[in-house]
Amino acid sequence: SQQGEEDPQALSIQEGENATMNCSYKTSINNLQWYRQNSGRGLVHLILIRSNEREKHSGRLRVTLDTSKKSSSLLITASRAADTASYFCATPQTGANNLFFGTGTRLTVIP
Amino acid sequence: DVKVTQSSRYLVKRTGEKVFLECVQDMDHENMFWYRQDPGLGLRLIYFSYDVKMKEKGDIPEGYSVSREKKERFSLILESASTNQTSMYLCASTKSISYNEQFFGPGTRLTVL
């Protein structure tokens, strides 16, 4: 019943470059969330975008949402070594209290 | 700051043992969740609870049970641990359903020998 799928599965970039991760989902949603997970730790919420929003910014993060294509992207600008982590998108399950998480994109930022 | 704590960071148990994983949150959240995370499979929901003494099965409840006797505490129980339950277990909580973020604990890496 997993809904979100991130692309690519893994991404390796040089420090200072931008990183773009994509998420596709299957059903209608009222919001989409992005989380980060450092190796061996819990997930940390990064940003939430509502279905009536097309773009949202938070610091070096930019999230877009295209409900017609059922897709979202997360852009991290001017990446740093500390951005090395796995990034997950999550969407609420319709009529339920839980989120569906994708399998994640593993980002490595090389100093 | 919201804080979600889990009783152990690492746990090693033997096949057949009864295992308790505890999760506590300090923000008066109604909803609490247990996930397991395995390579290539992402996070899968085991059980969740939206109120004291209430529980709902997630996607993979087999082999697990839960207990929510107090609002701040949500326990995951492996009645008879098996090697295929070796995994990272993550607890999360949230105030409401759709528009609020989930707050996660640091995770418990369980190894069943």
Interface residues (C-beta under 8 A of the other chain):
Chain A: S1 Q2 N30 N31 Q33 Y35 G40 R41 G42 L43 V44 H45 L48 R50 F88 A90 P92 A96 N97 N98 L99 F101 G102 T103 G104
Chain B: V4 N31 F33 Y35 G40 L41 G42 L43 R44 L45 F48 Y50 E56 G58 D59 M88 L90 A92 T94 I97 S98 Y99 E101 Q102 F103 F104 G105 P106 G107 R109
